[in-house]
Amino acid sequence: MLSLKNNFIMPPLKLGYCHKPGIVNERHLHFYKKVGKYMGAVALEPLFLDLSLRELPTQLGIDADDKIEGLQQITDALHQSNTKAIAHLNHPGRMANPMIPGNYFISATDQACPNGGKNPRMMNQDDMKAVEQLFIDTALRAEKAGFDFVEIQSGHGYLLAQFLSPETNNRKDAFGGSFANRSSFPLRVIEAVIAAISIPVIVRVSGEEMTPKGIKIEESIAYAKQLEKLGVTALHVSSGSVCNTPPWYFQHMFVGQGKTWEFAYQIDQHTTIPTIFVGQINTTEAIETIEKKYNGKYMAIGRALVADPDFIGKHLGLVQEIYRPCLACSEACLGGVKAGKGLGCLVNPEVNNPNLLKSNVTPNPKKIAVIGGGLAGMEAALRLHNKGHLVTIFEKNQLGGQFNLAWLPPKKKNLKKIVDYYISILKEYKIPVIHKEVNAKDLVQSNFNEVVIATGARPFIPDIKGLIHYHWSELLEDKNLPHQKKLLIIGGGLIGTELASKLIDANNEVVLVEMLDDIARGMEMIERKLTLKKLQNSPAVHIYKNHRVIEVEEDQKSIVIEGTEKIRLTDIDMIVVATGMISNNQLVKELEGKINCHLIGDAIKPAKAQDAIRSAYQLAIDIG
């Protein structure tokens, strides 16, 4: 047994918060204190074992004794909440970052990851001994730093999995070929670590790598039985490979819930040691499904804690409030790390934010009107209400604004959760919502002290000769979705590309014209890769990059585009304009000199949902 205060564990999430290589700072401490309060245990982000084996330049390390003091600060902070600390040790092998100077690359194979990276050197016996010692040394360091468990990564396409996987391991010696051969080195490393330290060892595995030639569940079960014999304390069962199947590795919304739970259940049926379930466990319903359907006891909750650090506290009834939902979108958690900004969150503006709203109620409550009930408007209303201000939302249509279209493209239904959350919590706090279009006169006569303009943005319509009849993203709604038509989409950014994806699912033919040399700009990286692959593989999609529409002819069915040459597109049934957005903030000018106004969200500048929510949060700080 794991002997935790409850059965919920935070798995290792990459933060990317280091200023100095591998050294703990205040951002780490703040994050882990916040998420660890109600958890049974917390695994820190993957700790690099050697400075030359980093996945991120900003990754935490456990490669030398100078890291112990900082790591001890985190374990001490977690222990103050009676939360156990887990040191997640991972050797990336060939998946070390090729962009980091000084990194080296070794593996079971001499082949690079098909998705990119450098060719590794196939490991020899001396390399294996060195890796074994590296794991032992870092595990001993973890014990000194006050960790309660060591977790060894042997899944997800990292070094130990590179030996396990028939997809990767092409060796002809005693460490390749049969399952017994492929598993011998990972088992040797884990056995050595167990023998070297006095704290328990957890092992993370991929139930399946989700590739035709990768690790399958039958071998994972056999591997789990061997790990049990070695004395492993628990098995943490995930899926996918960082190399071949990133959507499964990151548990992106496009892969859906439940497959990893099936793998964990199957392994759990063949072993007596605890199995930890993981993968989009981000609702109370998911927790209950794992408990009832799979008899799961231990669960790893990751990005749900980024969206709401009190998620488990709320699930257990220790905090009385609706939880802010994780969308499994990877937009700001993965996207923020990849961009070098560090882990953030689309729905939670407090993550990785140096400007935090004070919880005390204002001594000078104001009467505030929020104009617009999109994400920015609802976030502003909620935060201002919590500070004690008297807030009224004015929204002429439905709450959620244009984000009500965001969840309509294929496989993006998860995004609706954040709109539902805001609507529910506004009702819980009894924040008035008036469904009408207000003007400056209404607001002045109602004696508001402040007005927050959250009126979003409207489509930009280019000046194209003959362009009269056209559509926008309303075609994403099922009631407006055409079938078996030929459509021209003008603009290949995020909206245009998502429209194309949904339109071809309805048996339409799509012609997409983009002025620049790239499409799907601004789209989250995993969604972008999968969507582009879908469009490129569809015979119903025709993409013209570096072209612009110069004329819609009189019959509206012939369109002239221009690039390196002029092309006439014929038999077009419908035209969709997706050429960007412009801010809708006319009300500011009408209120100038009458009421103090504040712009937030797309009313300042069209941007992403994360930026809109964060600007609303910042406004609540600024208003005081």
Secondary structure, 3 states (H helix, E strand, C coil): CCCCCCCEEECCCCCCCCCCCECCCHHHHHHHHHHHCCCCEEECCCEECCHHHCCCCCCEECCCHHHHHHHHHHHHHHHHCCCEEEEEECCCHHHCCCCCCCCCCEECCCCCCCCCCCCCEECCHHHHHHHHHHHHHHHHHHHHCCCCEEEEECCECCHHHHHHCCCCCCCCCCCCCCHHHHHHHHHHHHHHHHHHCCCCEEEEEECCCCCCCCCCHHHHHHHHHHHHHHCCCEEEEECCECCCCHHHHCCCHHHCCCHHHHHHHHHHCCCCCCEEEECCCCCHHHHHHHHHHCCCCEEECCHHHHHCCCHHHHHCCCCCCCCCCCCCCCCCHHHHHHCCCCCCCCCCCCCCCCCCCCCCCCCCCCEEEEECCCHHHHHHHHHHHHCCCEEEEECCCCCCHHHHHCCCCCCCHHHHHHHHHHHHHHHHCCCCEECCCCCHHHHHHCCCCEEEECCCEEECCCCCECCCCCECHHHHCCCCCCCCCEEEEECCCHHHHHHHHHHHHCCCEEEEECCCCCCCCCCCHHHHHHHHHHHHCCCCEEEECCCEEEEECCCCCCEEEECCCEEEECCCCEEEECCCEEECCHHHHHHCCCCEEEECHHHCCCCCHHHHHHHHHHHHHHHC
